[in-house]
Amino acid sequence: MSEKQAHLNGAYYGPSIPPKRDSYQSVGRSGSSFMSPRPRSHNSTSGSNSTLYYNLSLNLTIRNPNKKLGIYYDSIEAGANYEGQRFSTKTLTPFYQGHKTTNVLNPVFSGQQLLVGSNLQSEYDQQTTAGVYNIQMKLYLRIRFKFGRIKTGKFKPRVKCDLDVPLSKNGNSATTFQTTRCKIDYFN
């Protein structure tokens, strides 16, 4: 006698998503991707009118260590913030990341921004004196997972990278920048 397999109703939602442990978790330890920004250069000066001039180029390494899961990055928006104030946004090219692969993205933020806020100018002056600028990069993603032939619905994780960028006042790198691990929140 042969046994019949129960009829499937056709609803399959893909691989399970890990439970939320806390607001942000380390991307490098989450098992799904690894993001690591490394600035190449940054120029900033302050004039009498409190204007921030910037040229920030990053190498953003994204690692998928999973053997069975691929990731579609359908939408990638990178935003650079200084002391809570967004000074630039870039839309990056969508791509598919296969199993156990690493991709490098290179967002470049350049231009000028008026410094607004009572403490912002004093904070900028202190960081200029110290030679280290606190920059925060945020990635707003729209991703799908692929497991075999099955693709999940879209997720909108947010990635936050706190960067301490060492610079001298003339815009030349003062020291080597250390690789920074970013934090990711899958459930927004």
N, C-alpha and C positions, 0 to 999 in steps of 0.2 A: 504494500500500500504506500502510496506517496502522500505526503502531507502537503496541504495547500498553504501558501503564505497568506496571512490576513491582508485584505485589501487596504491599501494606503489611501488616505483621502487627498493626497497631493500637497498637503501643507507641510513644508519643511523650512525652517527658518535659519538654517546654517549652524555653524559651530556656536557653542555657548560663549557668552561674553563673561569675563571674570567679574566677580562682585566688586563693588566700590569699597576700597579700604579706607581711604581718606580723601580729602579734597583734591590733592595732587599726589601722584606717585612718581617715583623715579622712572623715566622712560627706559633707561638702560637695564633696569631690573624687572620690567613688566613682562618681558618675553615677546612683545609684539613689535617693538621698534626701538631704535636707539638714535637719539638726536644730539648732536654735539656741535655747537657753533664755535668758530675760531676766527676772530677779526684779523684782517690783513692790514688795514690802515684806517686811520680816523683823524680828521683834522677838525679842530673846533677852536674858535676864538670868540672873545666877547668884545664888542665895540661899546661906544658910549650909549648906543640905543638899545642895549641888551639883546642883541641878535646872536643866535647860535648858528654857526656855519659848520656843516658836517659833511664828511665823506667816509662812510662806514661800509666796508666790504667784508662779508662773512663767508666762511666755508661751513656749510651746514651738512653734517654727515648723518644720514638716516640708515639704520641697520635693521633688517628683518632676519632674526636668527631662527625663525620657525621653519621646519622641514616640510610642512604640509599646507601652510597658509600663505597666500599671496595677498597683496594690498593694492587696491586702486586708490590713488590720490587724485580724486576728481576735481578738487578745488583747493588751492593753497594760497593763502594771503598772509604775508609777513608784515608785521608792524613793529616799528622801533619806537621806544618810549624813553624819555629822559625825565626823571623825577615825576612819574605819573602822567606826563604830557606827551601825547603821541606826536612825533615830529616827522614821520614818514611811513608810507605803506607801499608795498610792492606785491603784485600778483605774479606768482610763479607758474611755470609750465606744468600742467598735470602729467602724471606718469603712472605706470604699473610697476610695482616692485615685486619681483619673484621671490621664490623660496631662498632663504639663506643668502641674501644679496645685500650689498651696500650701495647707496646712491649718494651723490654729493650735489647739493644745491648751493648756488652762489648769489644770494640777495645782495644788492648794492643800494645803499641809502645815501643820497647826496642832495644838498641844497642848503636852505637857510630857514630858520624858524625864529620868530619873535618870542623871547622868554617872557611869559606872563605869570604873575603871581608874586606875592610879597616876599616869600622865602626863596624863590627860585634863583634869583640873582646871587644871593649870599651863598646858597648851596653850590651853585656853579663856581663861584670864586674859591670856595673851600676845596672843591674837587680839583680845580685847576692848580691850586697851590700844592695839593697832595700828589698830583700827577696821575690820578686814577679817577676815571669817570664811571658812574654807575648807570649802565644802559640796560634796559629790559627789552628783549625781543619776544613778541608773541606771535604764534602761528595759529591761524584759524583754518581748520581743515574740514573737508568733506571727503570721507573715505568709505570704501566698501571692502569687505574681506572676500577672498575667493578660496574655497576649499574644494579641490577637484573641479567639477563643472558647476558647482553651486556658488552663487554670489549672494551675499547678504544685502540688506537694505543699507541706506546711508547712515553714517554716524558723523557727529560733528565734534570731535575732540578738540580741546584747546591745549596748546603747548606754551609753556612759559620758561624763558631762559634769562636768568639774572647774570649779567656780564659785568665784570670789573675790568674795564679797558684801561691799561696803563699807557699814558701818553705824556709827552712834554707839551709845553704851551705852543711850540711852533708846529705841532702836528706830527712830529716824528715819533716812532715807537720808542718808549723809554726802556722797556724790558719785553721779554717774550711773554705772550699771552698764554695762559694755561687753558687747556680744553675744559669746557664746562658741560656738565650733564644737565639736561632740561627736565622739567616736570610736565606730566601730561594728565589731563582730566578727560576721561572718555565720556563722561555722562553729564553733559550740559543741557 
